[in-house]
Amino acid sequence: MLKRELPHDATAGRLIRLAEGRIAPGEDGGPLQAPSRWQTGVQPLCWWGGEPVGLSLEEQAGCDWLDGRDWLASLPGDWFPLVSTALQVGAWLRNHRFCGRCGAPATRLDSEFAMQCAQCGQRNYPRISPCIITLVTHGESMLLARSPRFPAGRYSTLAGFIEPGESAEEAVRREVEEEVGVALGRLRYFQSQAWPFPHSLMLGYFAEAASRRIRIDGVEISDAAWFTPKQLPKLPPVYSISRALIDTHLAEVGARGQ
């Protein structure tokens, strides 16, 4: 339903109203406002179901506005690209109002997602930060971990940012070693997912553990353990690539056991 082409000539259409990482409920309780004429300053975003969509950045969120995670949890999966795009473009617009080279005010270009500095010519595009996320397995068992920031009882897969000069596969091995002290054998690429909190691109991997011994870092990871398909903790939300990794593994070991 989403077409990644800027409706830069549009003067009316749907709107997503965004403030403080929260999106206003619109028509029928979804994140899209009813069709209307756009005010000055609306950022053309994309096409959705053949209609132009713009992004309106506002100063303050209303009390009934939901944050991005709540929207993603309540909407069908095919809405993920639209909400993700709005959140990431909104974060970029807020954070690039001034040139990062000379500090002068930047001007938004209409033809693409770009902010141009009139003083030095520097052009900035939406930031995308590549990360790895991996499900470490040993036979049927899965190594899941807790961040101190997680809701009570939730465990998830391991993740981290790719460092300069590092490949995604090198990052998988380094992050797992740093966070839980486990050496890895074979890696298998799974799929990727845009993660708009605030601007990550998650590259998903399956990784086979060379041993089951765990040594947590105690900083980024507060606890980690091996879980079997029959004894699972509270899992990450269904819209996340972390959950997709876990569900795919469970389906694969279930099929092998039949």
C-alpha positions as CSV (number, residue, x, y, z in Angstrom):
1,M,0.0,0.0,0.0
2,L,3.0,2.3,0.5
3,K,4.7,3.9,-2.5
4,R,8.0,5.5,-1.7
5,E,7.7,8.5,-3.9
6,L,7.5,12.0,-2.5
7,P,4.2,13.7,-3.5
8,H,6.1,17.0,-3.6
9,D,3.6,18.7,-5.9
10,A,0.6,17.8,-3.6
11,T,-1.2,20.6,-1.7
12,A,-3.8,18.3,-0.1
13,G,-4.2,14.8,1.1
14,R,-3.8,12.7,4.2
15,L,-1.7,13.9,7.2
16,I,0.2,12.2,10.0
17,R,0.5,14.6,12.9
18,L,3.6,13.9,15.0
19,A,5.0,15.5,18.2
20,E,7.4,14.2,20.8
21,G,7.5,10.8,19.1
22,R,3.7,10.5,19.4
23,I,1.2,10.3,16.6
24,A,-2.3,11.8,16.8
25,P,-5.3,9.4,16.2
26,G,-7.1,10.3,13.0
27,E,-9.9,9.0,10.9
28,D,-11.4,5.7,12.2
29,G,-8.9,5.7,15.0
30,G,-5.9,5.1,12.7
31,P,-2.8,7.3,12.4
32,L,-4.0,9.1,9.2
33,Q,-6.1,12.2,9.4
34,A,-9.0,12.7,7.0
35,P,-8.1,14.3,3.6
36,S,-7.6,18.0,3.9
37,R,-5.6,20.9,2.4
38,W,-2.0,21.1,3.7
39,Q,-0.7,24.0,5.6
40,T,2.7,25.5,4.9
41,G,5.5,23.4,6.4
42,V,4.0,20.0,5.8
43,Q,6.7,17.5,4.8
44,P,5.6,15.4,1.8
45,L,6.1,11.8,2.9
46,C,4.8,9.1,0.5
47,W,1.7,7.7,-1.2
48,W,-0.6,5.4,0.7
49,G,-3.4,3.6,-1.1
50,G,-3.0,6.0,-4.0
51,E,-3.4,9.1,-1.8
52,P,-0.6,11.6,-1.0
53,V,0.5,11.6,2.6
54,G,2.3,14.5,4.4
55,L,3.9,14.8,7.8
56,S,3.0,17.6,10.1
57,L,5.5,18.2,12.9
58,E,3.8,19.9,15.9
59,E,5.1,21.4,19.1
60,Q,3.1,19.4,21.6
61,A,1.4,16.0,21.6
62,G,-2.2,15.7,22.8
63,C,-3.1,13.5,25.7
64,D,-4.7,10.9,23.4
65,W,-1.7,10.7,21.1
66,L,0.1,7.3,21.1
67,D,3.8,6.6,20.8
68,G,5.2,4.7,17.9
69,R,5.4,1.3,19.7
70,D,1.8,1.5,20.7
71,W,0.7,2.2,17.2
72,L,2.8,-0.6,15.8
73,A,1.3,-3.0,18.4
74,S,-2.2,-2.1,17.5
75,L,-2.1,-1.9,13.7
76,P,-1.9,-4.7,11.1
77,G,1.6,-5.5,10.0
78,D,1.2,-3.8,6.6
79,W,1.1,-0.4,8.4
80,F,4.6,-0.8,9.8
81,P,6.4,0.9,6.8
82,L,4.1,3.9,7.0
83,V,4.5,4.5,10.7
84,S,8.2,3.7,10.6
85,T,8.8,6.2,7.8
86,A,6.9,8.9,9.6
87,L,8.8,8.4,12.8
88,Q,12.2,8.3,11.2
89,V,11.6,11.3,8.9
90,G,10.2,13.2,11.9
91,A,13.3,12.6,14.0
92,W,15.5,13.7,11.1
93,L,13.6,16.9,10.6
94,R,13.8,17.8,14.3
95,N,17.6,17.0,14.5
96,H,18.8,18.6,11.3
97,R,17.4,22.1,11.5
98,F,21.0,23.4,11.6
99,C,24.0,22.5,9.5
100,G,26.3,20.0,11.3
101,R,29.4,21.5,9.5
102,C,29.0,25.3,10.1
103,G,26.0,25.6,12.4
104,A,23.9,27.8,10.0
105,P,20.2,27.2,9.6
106,A,19.3,24.5,7.0
107,T,16.5,24.6,4.5
108,R,14.4,21.6,3.5
109,L,14.4,20.6,-0.1
110,D,11.1,19.7,-1.8
111,S,12.3,17.1,-4.3
112,E,13.9,14.6,-1.8
113,F,14.5,14.0,1.9
114,A,17.3,16.5,2.3
115,M,18.3,19.5,4.3
116,Q,20.5,22.0,2.5
117,C,22.8,24.6,4.2
118,A,22.7,27.9,2.3
119,Q,26.0,29.1,3.8
120,C,28.4,26.2,3.2
121,G,26.3,23.9,0.9
122,Q,26.4,20.9,3.2
123,R,23.5,18.6,2.5
124,N,22.1,16.2,5.1
125,Y,19.8,13.2,4.6
126,P,17.9,11.1,7.1
127,R,20.2,9.2,9.3
128,I,20.0,5.4,9.2
129,S,22.1,3.5,11.7
130,P,22.9,-0.1,10.8
131,C,22.6,-2.6,13.7
132,I,22.8,-6.4,14.0
133,I,20.2,-8.5,15.9
134,T,20.8,-12.1,16.4
135,L,19.2,-15.2,17.9
136,V,21.8,-17.5,19.4
137,T,20.8,-21.1,19.4
138,H,22.2,-24.4,20.6
139,G,20.1,-27.2,19.2
140,E,16.5,-26.4,20.1
141,S,17.5,-24.0,22.9
142,M,17.6,-20.2,22.5
143,L,19.9,-17.8,24.3
144,L,17.7,-14.8,25.3
145,A,18.7,-11.8,27.4
146,R,17.3,-8.9,29.4
147,S,18.2,-5.3,29.2
148,P,17.7,-3.2,32.4
149,R,15.3,-1.1,30.3
150,F,12.9,-4.0,29.4
151,P,9.5,-4.5,31.0
152,A,9.4,-7.0,33.9
153,G,9.9,-10.6,32.7
154,R,10.7,-9.8,29.1
155,Y,13.7,-11.5,27.4
156,S,14.8,-10.9,23.8
157,T,17.5,-11.5,21.3
158,L,20.9,-9.8,21.3
159,A,21.6,-6.6,19.3
160,G,24.0,-3.8,18.8
161,F,25.3,-1.1,16.5
162,I,27.8,-1.9,13.8
163,E,31.0,0.0,14.4
164,P,33.0,2.0,11.7
165,G,35.0,-0.4,9.4
166,E,33.1,-3.4,10.7
167,S,31.1,-5.9,8.7
168,A,27.7,-7.1,10.0
169,E,29.0,-10.6,10.6
170,E,31.9,-9.2,12.6
171,A,29.5,-7.2,14.6
172,V,27.4,-10.3,15.4
173,R,30.4,-12.1,16.8
174,R,31.7,-9.1,18.8
175,E,28.4,-8.1,20.3
176,V,27.6,-11.6,21.5
177,E,31.1,-12.0,22.9
178,E,30.9,-8.7,24.7
179,E,27.3,-9.1,26.1
180,V,27.1,-12.7,27.1
181,G,30.7,-14.1,26.6
182,V,29.6,-16.8,24.1
183,A,31.7,-17.8,21.1
184,L,29.8,-18.5,17.9
185,G,30.0,-21.0,15.1
186,R,28.0,-20.7,11.9
187,L,25.9,-17.6,11.1
188,R,22.9,-17.4,8.9
189,Y,21.3,-14.2,7.6
190,F,17.6,-13.9,8.2
191,Q,16.1,-10.6,7.1
192,S,16.2,-6.8,7.9
193,Q,13.7,-4.4,9.4
194,A,13.6,-0.6,9.7
195,W,13.5,0.2,13.4
196,P,12.4,3.8,14.0
197,F,13.6,4.2,17.6
198,P,14.9,6.5,16.4
199,H,16.6,5.6,13.1
200,S,18.0,2.0,13.1
201,L,18.1,-0.6,10.4
202,M,18.2,-4.0,12.0
203,L,20.0,-6.8,10.2
204,G,18.8,-10.1,11.6
205,Y,21.0,-13.3,12.0
206,F,20.7,-16.8,13.4
207,A,23.9,-17.8,15.2
208,E,25.0,-21.2,16.4
209,A,26.7,-21.2,19.8
210,A,30.0,-23.0,20.2
211,S,29.3,-23.5,23.9
212,R,26.5,-22.9,26.4
213,R,28.5,-21.1,29.0
214,I,27.2,-17.5,29.7
215,R,29.1,-14.6,31.1
216,I,26.9,-11.4,31.1
217,D,28.5,-8.0,31.0
218,G,26.3,-6.7,33.8
219,V,25.8,-3.3,32.1
220,E,23.8,-3.7,28.8
221,I,22.6,-7.1,29.9
222,S,21.2,-7.7,33.3
223,D,20.4,-11.4,32.8
224,A,20.6,-14.1,30.1
225,A,19.6,-17.7,30.0
226,W,19.0,-20.7,27.7
227,F,15.3,-21.3,27.0
228,T,13.6,-24.3,25.4
229,P,10.5,-24.2,23.2
230,K,8.5,-25.6,26.1
231,Q,9.8,-23.1,28.7
232,L,9.7,-19.6,27.3
233,P,9.8,-16.2,29.0
234,K,7.8,-13.1,28.1
235,L,8.8,-12.5,24.5
236,P,9.3,-9.2,22.5
237,P,6.3,-7.7,20.6
238,V,5.1,-9.5,17.5
239,Y,5.9,-6.6,15.1
240,S,9.6,-6.8,16.0
241,I,12.3,-8.6,14.0
242,S,13.4,-10.1,17.4
243,R,10.1,-11.8,17.7
244,A,10.3,-12.9,14.0
245,L,13.6,-14.6,14.7
246,I,12.2,-16.4,17.7
247,D,9.0,-17.5,16.0
248,T,11.0,-18.7,12.9
249,H,13.3,-20.8,15.1
250,L,10.3,-22.3,17.0
251,A,8.6,-23.2,13.7
252,E,11.8,-24.8,12.4
253,V,12.5,-27.0,15.5
254,G,8.8,-27.9,15.7
255,A,8.8,-29.1,12.1
256,R,11.9,-31.1,12.7
257,G,10.3,-32.7,15.7
258,Q,7.2,-33.9,13.9
